[in-house]
Amino acid sequence: MAYQKAGRLVQKTAHLFADIFATFHPPHLPGDIAGKSSNTQWAYREALQRHAAVLARFDASQVFLTVGDADTLWHPQYFSALAYEGLCLPKYERAWSIWQPPILLMRNLFSCPGPTRVSGYATILFDLAGLANQRFSSHL
């Protein structure tokens, strides 16, 4: 099922990107703990293998890598804003910067059980408060 879903997503959005592809993190790798971070690391390594020759021709401080899950909803201006913000930084800062958009778990918020919904509302409020004022949380 994941292969079919990935195929549909790639086909649906291929016209928006210079390249888009899906990776599938193999299960049961020695020393590998299953989870989001290990999946992202696997995808990063796959992307490097696929694009190493092309990336070597560019200034690394002007290459931006973005990771999204199959259920990510990208704001229409996300990539433009990322490029603008990144290119406004001095080269030495840009090389080691990470931009993490807020993760608002709202996809099925209105169809999940009540206690889960309340927890979801609390998380959303906490995240938005942290974005609005750094004194409210550890969103640095």
C-alpha positions, -999 to +999 in steps of 0.1 A: +000+000+000+028+025+008+044+019-026+011+026-044+005+058-023+040+070-029+036+064-067+004+084-067+020+113-048+050+114-070+029+113-102+006+140-089+033+164-079+062+156-103+055+188-123+062+210-093+098+198-087+130+193-107+130+158-092+109+140-067+111+104-056+101+081-028+124+061-005+115+031+016+135+025+047+141-012+050+130-028+083+153-046+107+186-030+098+213-038+124+217-010+149+189+009+134+160+021+155+127+024+136+112+059+137+109+092+120+146+102+125+159+070+111+135+072+082+146+108+074+183+098+076+176+069+052+159+093+028+187+118+031+213+092+022+193+080-007+189+116-020+227+122-017+234+090-037+209+101-064+221+137-066+257+137-055+271+145-089+247+174-095+251+188-060+289+188-063+286+215-089+268+239-066+278+261-037+265+240-007+254+271+011+228+277-016+213+242-016+183+237+006+169+203+015+134+198+026+118+167+040+080+160+040+059+131+048+032+118+025+006+138+046+025+171+047+005+201+036+029+226+021+019+262+022+020+275-014+048+300-005+068+277+017+096+270-007+098+307-018+099+318+018+126+292+027+148+303-002+143+340+006+151+336+044+180+313+037+196+335+011+193+366+034+215+349+060+253+353+057+269+323+040+285+310+072+252+310+091+233+296+062+256+265+060+245+253+095+209+265+097+179+243+100+144+256+093+116+236+109+080+247+101+056+242+129+040+208+130+003+213+136-014+179+139-047+189+125-053+165+097-078+143+116-084+165+146-121+166+143-126+129+137-105+115+166-117+107+201-124+136+225-094+131+248-071+130+219-087+161+204-082+180+237-045+169+238-042+181+201-057+215+209-032+219+238-003+210+216-013+234+189-017+262+214+017+255+229+034+254+195+017+287+184+026+304+217+062+294+212+062+308+177+046+341+189+069+346+219+100+327+227+095+334+265+065+310+265+084+279+255+117+264+243+110+269+206+145+281+197 
